[in-house]
Amino acid sequence: MQQQKTATPPGNPLAAAYQNLAALPKIFLDLVCNQLGWSEATFYRRMKTGKPCSKAEHNAIRAVYDRVLTMHSDNETSKNQTHEQPNN
């Protein structure tokens, strides 16, 4: 079952920020699975069991984490710059 996305009301920064942050876990999951060749089931199983990661897995997870936060931060910065009003 897929969740339906709701449109963010124009000019509502709270709703926009919430929707952007709410998307991050799925983005992180998809990128980690892609990077490590894991299925979604493996991702959740590894998360729940607390099985130690190899150094390579740890490095890949950390790189994805940093990438997701950087992508989100860069996206928010560019949005804010396009919505800023010039001071006259």
Chimera marker file (.cmm) of the C-alpha trace (Angstrom):
<marker_set name="trace">
<marker id="1" x="0.000" y="0.000" z="0.000" r="1" g="1" b="0" radius="0.5"/>
<marker id="2" x="1.488" y="3.328" z="-1.060" r="1" g="1" b="0" radius="0.5"/>
<marker id="3" x="1.039" y="6.508" z="0.911" r="1" g="1" b="0" radius="0.5"/>
<marker id="4" x="-0.451" y="9.416" z="-0.947" r="1" g="1" b="0" radius="0.5"/>
<marker id="5" x="1.553" y="12.618" z="-0.903" r="1" g="1" b="0" radius="0.5"/>
<marker id="6" x="-0.339" y="15.702" z="0.068" r="1" g="1" b="0" radius="0.5"/>
<marker id="7" x="0.462" y="19.032" z="-1.486" r="1" g="1" b="0" radius="0.5"/>
<marker id="8" x="2.164" y="21.560" z="0.747" r="1" g="1" b="0" radius="0.5"/>
<marker id="9" x="0.083" y="24.702" z="1.070" r="1" g="1" b="0" radius="0.5"/>
<marker id="10" x="1.935" y="27.585" z="-0.600" r="1" g="1" b="0" radius="0.5"/>
<marker id="11" x="3.760" y="29.797" z="1.872" r="1" g="1" b="0" radius="0.5"/>
<marker id="12" x="3.589" y="27.270" z="4.711" r="1" g="1" b="0" radius="0.5"/>
<marker id="13" x="7.192" y="26.683" z="5.797" r="1" g="1" b="0" radius="0.5"/>
<marker id="14" x="6.178" y="24.406" z="8.686" r="1" g="1" b="0" radius="0.5"/>
<marker id="15" x="4.355" y="21.979" z="6.386" r="1" g="1" b="0" radius="0.5"/>
<marker id="16" x="7.175" y="22.094" z="3.823" r="1" g="1" b="0" radius="0.5"/>
<marker id="17" x="9.856" y="21.409" z="6.451" r="1" g="1" b="0" radius="0.5"/>
<marker id="18" x="7.849" y="18.561" z="7.954" r="1" g="1" b="0" radius="0.5"/>
<marker id="19" x="7.250" y="16.892" z="4.591" r="1" g="1" b="0" radius="0.5"/>
<marker id="20" x="10.933" y="17.186" z="3.643" r="1" g="1" b="0" radius="0.5"/>
<marker id="21" x="12.061" y="15.673" z="6.937" r="1" g="1" b="0" radius="0.5"/>
<marker id="22" x="9.428" y="12.936" z="6.825" r="1" g="1" b="0" radius="0.5"/>
<marker id="23" x="10.864" y="11.720" z="3.503" r="1" g="1" b="0" radius="0.5"/>
<marker id="24" x="14.398" y="11.280" z="4.865" r="1" g="1" b="0" radius="0.5"/>
<marker id="25" x="14.019" y="7.805" z="6.457" r="1" g="1" b="0" radius="0.5"/>
<marker id="26" x="12.828" y="6.266" z="3.164" r="1" g="1" b="0" radius="0.5"/>
<marker id="27" x="15.582" y="8.011" z="1.211" r="1" g="1" b="0" radius="0.5"/>
<marker id="28" x="18.152" y="6.759" z="3.725" r="1" g="1" b="0" radius="0.5"/>
<marker id="29" x="16.778" y="3.208" z="3.597" r="1" g="1" b="0" radius="0.5"/>
<marker id="30" x="16.806" y="3.118" z="-0.206" r="1" g="1" b="0" radius="0.5"/>
<marker id="31" x="20.346" y="4.462" z="-0.470" r="1" g="1" b="0" radius="0.5"/>
<marker id="32" x="21.759" y="2.111" z="2.188" r="1" g="1" b="0" radius="0.5"/>
<marker id="33" x="20.115" y="-0.904" z="0.543" r="1" g="1" b="0" radius="0.5"/>
<marker id="34" x="21.427" y="0.154" z="-2.852" r="1" g="1" b="0" radius="0.5"/>
<marker id="35" x="24.944" y="0.811" z="-1.562" r="1" g="1" b="0" radius="0.5"/>
<marker id="36" x="25.220" y="-2.452" z="0.380" r="1" g="1" b="0" radius="0.5"/>
<marker id="37" x="23.154" y="-4.676" z="-1.909" r="1" g="1" b="0" radius="0.5"/>
<marker id="38" x="20.634" y="-5.342" z="0.860" r="1" g="1" b="0" radius="0.5"/>
<marker id="39" x="16.917" y="-5.941" z="0.575" r="1" g="1" b="0" radius="0.5"/>
<marker id="40" x="14.559" y="-3.865" z="2.674" r="1" g="1" b="0" radius="0.5"/>
<marker id="41" x="13.999" y="-6.921" z="4.881" r="1" g="1" b="0" radius="0.5"/>
<marker id="42" x="17.747" y="-7.215" z="5.497" r="1" g="1" b="0" radius="0.5"/>
<marker id="43" x="17.930" y="-3.519" z="6.393" r="1" g="1" b="0" radius="0.5"/>
<marker id="44" x="15.206" y="-3.869" z="9.053" r="1" g="1" b="0" radius="0.5"/>
<marker id="45" x="16.541" y="-7.190" z="10.328" r="1" g="1" b="0" radius="0.5"/>
<marker id="46" x="20.034" y="-5.728" z="10.760" r="1" g="1" b="0" radius="0.5"/>
<marker id="47" x="18.580" y="-2.680" z="12.479" r="1" g="1" b="0" radius="0.5"/>
<marker id="48" x="16.458" y="-4.733" z="14.908" r="1" g="1" b="0" radius="0.5"/>
<marker id="49" x="18.974" y="-7.419" z="15.822" r="1" g="1" b="0" radius="0.5"/>
<marker id="50" x="21.818" y="-5.019" z="16.447" r="1" g="1" b="0" radius="0.5"/>
<marker id="51" x="24.230" y="-7.348" z="14.649" r="1" g="1" b="0" radius="0.5"/>
<marker id="52" x="27.575" y="-5.542" z="14.441" r="1" g="1" b="0" radius="0.5"/>
<marker id="53" x="28.430" y="-4.091" z="11.061" r="1" g="1" b="0" radius="0.5"/>
<marker id="54" x="31.691" y="-4.693" z="9.318" r="1" g="1" b="0" radius="0.5"/>
<marker id="55" x="33.991" y="-1.707" z="8.968" r="1" g="1" b="0" radius="0.5"/>
<marker id="56" x="33.036" y="-1.458" z="5.273" r="1" g="1" b="0" radius="0.5"/>
<marker id="57" x="29.318" y="-1.516" z="6.129" r="1" g="1" b="0" radius="0.5"/>
<marker id="58" x="29.832" y="1.059" z="8.855" r="1" g="1" b="0" radius="0.5"/>
<marker id="59" x="31.690" y="3.346" z="6.439" r="1" g="1" b="0" radius="0.5"/>
<marker id="60" x="29.024" y="2.927" z="3.746" r="1" g="1" b="0" radius="0.5"/>
<marker id="61" x="26.196" y="3.653" z="6.208" r="1" g="1" b="0" radius="0.5"/>
<marker id="62" x="28.006" y="6.733" z="7.512" r="1" g="1" b="0" radius="0.5"/>
<marker id="63" x="28.630" y="7.981" z="3.956" r="1" g="1" b="0" radius="0.5"/>
<marker id="64" x="24.944" y="7.549" z="3.071" r="1" g="1" b="0" radius="0.5"/>
<marker id="65" x="23.916" y="9.299" z="6.294" r="1" g="1" b="0" radius="0.5"/>
<marker id="66" x="26.159" y="12.260" z="5.507" r="1" g="1" b="0" radius="0.5"/>
<marker id="67" x="24.946" y="12.315" z="1.892" r="1" g="1" b="0" radius="0.5"/>
<marker id="68" x="21.271" y="12.347" z="2.869" r="1" g="1" b="0" radius="0.5"/>
<marker id="69" x="21.769" y="15.176" z="5.358" r="1" g="1" b="0" radius="0.5"/>
<marker id="70" x="23.878" y="17.151" z="2.878" r="1" g="1" b="0" radius="0.5"/>
<marker id="71" x="21.320" y="16.636" z="0.096" r="1" g="1" b="0" radius="0.5"/>
<marker id="72" x="18.549" y="17.776" z="2.417" r="1" g="1" b="0" radius="0.5"/>
<marker id="73" x="20.534" y="20.763" z="3.648" r="1" g="1" b="0" radius="0.5"/>
<marker id="74" x="21.499" y="21.823" z="0.113" r="1" g="1" b="0" radius="0.5"/>
<marker id="75" x="17.894" y="21.413" z="-1.031" r="1" g="1" b="0" radius="0.5"/>
<marker id="76" x="16.583" y="23.568" z="1.810" r="1" g="1" b="0" radius="0.5"/>
<marker id="77" x="19.241" y="26.233" z="1.208" r="1" g="1" b="0" radius="0.5"/>
<marker id="78" x="18.369" y="26.513" z="-2.480" r="1" g="1" b="0" radius="0.5"/>
<marker id="79" x="14.637" y="26.659" z="-1.667" r="1" g="1" b="0" radius="0.5"/>
<marker id="80" x="15.208" y="29.415" z="0.883" r="1" g="1" b="0" radius="0.5"/>
<marker id="81" x="17.287" y="31.432" z="-1.562" r="1" g="1" b="0" radius="0.5"/>
<marker id="82" x="14.597" y="31.280" z="-4.254" r="1" g="1" b="0" radius="0.5"/>
<marker id="83" x="11.880" y="32.320" z="-1.778" r="1" g="1" b="0" radius="0.5"/>
<marker id="84" x="13.743" y="35.225" z="-0.182" r="1" g="1" b="0" radius="0.5"/>
<marker id="85" x="12.357" y="38.624" z="-0.912" r="1" g="1" b="0" radius="0.5"/>
<marker id="86" x="14.826" y="41.366" z="-1.793" r="1" g="1" b="0" radius="0.5"/>
<marker id="87" x="15.080" y="44.183" z="0.752" r="1" g="1" b="0" radius="0.5"/>
<marker id="88" x="14.137" y="47.480" z="-0.850" r="1" g="1" b="0" radius="0.5"/>
<link id1="1" id2="2" r="1" g="1" b="0" radius="0.2"/>
<link id1="2" id2="3" r="1" g="1" b="0" radius="0.2"/>
<link id1="3" id2="4" r="1" g="1" b="0" radius="0.2"/>
<link id1="4" id2="5" r="1" g="1" b="0" radius="0.2"/>
<link id1="5" id2="6" r="1" g="1" b="0" radius="0.2"/>
<link id1="6" id2="7" r="1" g="1" b="0" radius="0.2"/>
<link id1="7" id2="8" r="1" g="1" b="0" radius="0.2"/>
<link id1="8" id2="9" r="1" g="1" b="0" radius="0.2"/>
<link id1="9" id2="10" r="1" g="1" b="0" radius="0.2"/>
<link id1="10" id2="11" r="1" g="1" b="0" radius="0.2"/>
<link id1="11" id2="12" r="1" g="1" b="0" radius="0.2"/>
<link id1="12" id2="13" r="1" g="1" b="0" radius="0.2"/>
<link id1="13" id2="14" r="1" g="1" b="0" radius="0.2"/>
<link id1="14" id2="15" r="1" g="1" b="0" radius="0.2"/>
<link id1="15" id2="16" r="1" g="1" b="0" radius="0.2"/>
<link id1="16" id2="17" r="1" g="1" b="0" radius="0.2"/>
<link id1="17" id2="18" r="1" g="1" b="0" radius="0.2"/>
<link id1="18" id2="19" r="1" g="1" b="0" radius="0.2"/>
<link id1="19" id2="20" r="1" g="1" b="0" radius="0.2"/>
<link id1="20" id2="21" r="1" g="1" b="0" radius="0.2"/>
<link id1="21" id2="22" r="1" g="1" b="0" radius="0.2"/>
<link id1="22" id2="23" r="1" g="1" b="0" radius="0.2"/>
<link id1="23" id2="24" r="1" g="1" b="0" radius="0.2"/>
<link id1="24" id2="25" r="1" g="1" b="0" radius="0.2"/>
<link id1="25" id2="26" r="1" g="1" b="0" radius="0.2"/>
<link id1="26" id2="27" r="1" g="1" b="0" radius="0.2"/>
<link id1="27" id2="28" r="1" g="1" b="0" radius="0.2"/>
<link id1="28" id2="29" r="1" g="1" b="0" radius="0.2"/>
<link id1="29" id2="30" r="1" g="1" b="0" radius="0.2"/>
<link id1="30" id2="31" r="1" g="1" b="0" radius="0.2"/>
<link id1="31" id2="32" r="1" g="1" b="0" radius="0.2"/>
<link id1="32" id2="33" r="1" g="1" b="0" radius="0.2"/>
<link id1="33" id2="34" r="1" g="1" b="0" radius="0.2"/>
<link id1="34" id2="35" r="1" g="1" b="0" radius="0.2"/>
<link id1="35" id2="36" r="1" g="1" b="0" radius="0.2"/>
<link id1="36" id2="37" r="1" g="1" b="0" radius="0.2"/>
<link id1="37" id2="38" r="1" g="1" b="0" radius="0.2"/>
<link id1="38" id2="39" r="1" g="1" b="0" radius="0.2"/>
<link id1="39" id2="40" r="1" g="1" b="0" radius="0.2"/>
<link id1="40" id2="41" r="1" g="1" b="0" radius="0.2"/>
<link id1="41" id2="42" r="1" g="1" b="0" radius="0.2"/>
<link id1="42" id2="43" r="1" g="1" b="0" radius="0.2"/>
<link id1="43" id2="44" r="1" g="1" b="0" radius="0.2"/>
<link id1="44" id2="45" r="1" g="1" b="0" radius="0.2"/>
<link id1="45" id2="46" r="1" g="1" b="0" radius="0.2"/>
<link id1="46" id2="47" r="1" g="1" b="0" radius="0.2"/>
<link id1="47" id2="48" r="1" g="1" b="0" radius="0.2"/>
<link id1="48" id2="49" r="1" g="1" b="0" radius="0.2"/>
<link id1="49" id2="50" r="1" g="1" b="0" radius="0.2"/>
<link id1="50" id2="51" r="1" g="1" b="0" radius="0.2"/>
<link id1="51" id2="52" r="1" g="1" b="0" radius="0.2"/>
<link id1="52" id2="53" r="1" g="1" b="0" radius="0.2"/>
<link id1="53" id2="54" r="1" g="1" b="0" radius="0.2"/>
<link id1="54" id2="55" r="1" g="1" b="0" radius="0.2"/>
<link id1="55" id2="56" r="1" g="1" b="0" radius="0.2"/>
<link id1="56" id2="57" r="1" g="1" b="0" radius="0.2"/>
<link id1="57" id2="58" r="1" g="1" b="0" radius="0.2"/>
<link id1="58" id2="59" r="1" g="1" b="0" radius="0.2"/>
<link id1="59" id2="60" r="1" g="1" b="0" radius="0.2"/>
<link id1="60" id2="61" r="1" g="1" b="0" radius="0.2"/>
<link id1="61" id2="62" r="1" g="1" b="0" radius="0.2"/>
<link id1="62" id2="63" r="1" g="1" b="0" radius="0.2"/>
<link id1="63" id2="64" r="1" g="1" b="0" radius="0.2"/>
<link id1="64" id2="65" r="1" g="1" b="0" radius="0.2"/>
<link id1="65" id2="66" r="1" g="1" b="0" radius="0.2"/>
<link id1="66" id2="67" r="1" g="1" b="0" radius="0.2"/>
<link id1="67" id2="68" r="1" g="1" b="0" radius="0.2"/>
<link id1="68" id2="69" r="1" g="1" b="0" radius="0.2"/>
<link id1="69" id2="70" r="1" g="1" b="0" radius="0.2"/>
<link id1="70" id2="71" r="1" g="1" b="0" radius="0.2"/>
<link id1="71" id2="72" r="1" g="1" b="0" radius="0.2"/>
<link id1="72" id2="73" r="1" g="1" b="0" radius="0.2"/>
<link id1="73" id2="74" r="1" g="1" b="0" radius="0.2"/>
<link id1="74" id2="75" r="1" g="1" b="0" radius="0.2"/>
<link id1="75" id2="76" r="1" g="1" b="0" radius="0.2"/>
<link id1="76" id2="77" r="1" g="1" b="0" radius="0.2"/>
<link id1="77" id2="78" r="1" g="1" b="0" radius="0.2"/>
<link id1="78" id2="79" r="1" g="1" b="0" radius="0.2"/>
<link id1="79" id2="80" r="1" g="1" b="0" radius="0.2"/>
<link id1="80" id2="81" r="1" g="1" b="0" radius="0.2"/>
<link id1="81" id2="82" r="1" g="1" b="0" radius="0.2"/>
<link id1="82" id2="83" r="1" g="1" b="0" radius="0.2"/>
<link id1="83" id2="84" r="1" g="1" b="0" radius="0.2"/>
<link id1="84" id2="85" r="1" g="1" b="0" radius="0.2"/>
<link id1="85" id2="86" r="1" g="1" b="0" radius="0.2"/>
<link id1="86" id2="87" r="1" g="1" b="0" radius="0.2"/>
<link id1="87" id2="88" r="1" g="1" b="0" radius="0.2"/>
</marker_set>
